[in-house]
């Protein structure tokens, strides 16, 4: 029996994760976070907000089991993500020209 991320190959969740459109691989939140280089908590926030989910993970779906709910995110939604890094992005130089600089 082969293990897939802690799940036995014959378990129902492992079967569901392979049942995507066109045989596309489905990721759990933890797996998507590892692939994307983002935190699990960020992905949970993005999935909980409908507008963010529509932008970042339009094909993600929530599965329910007697134990609880979990999210499945298709590989196509995970592939296009580029980690922007930390903090606010810098303003372009075109916006900074002609403005006095702070001294300090």
Buried (B, 14 or more C-beta within 10 A) or exposed (E): EEEEEEBEEEBEBBEBBEEBEEEEBBBBBEBBBBBBEBEBEBBEEBBEEEEEBEEBBEBBEEBEEEEEEBBBBBBBBBEEBEEEEEEEEEEEEEEEEEEEEEEE
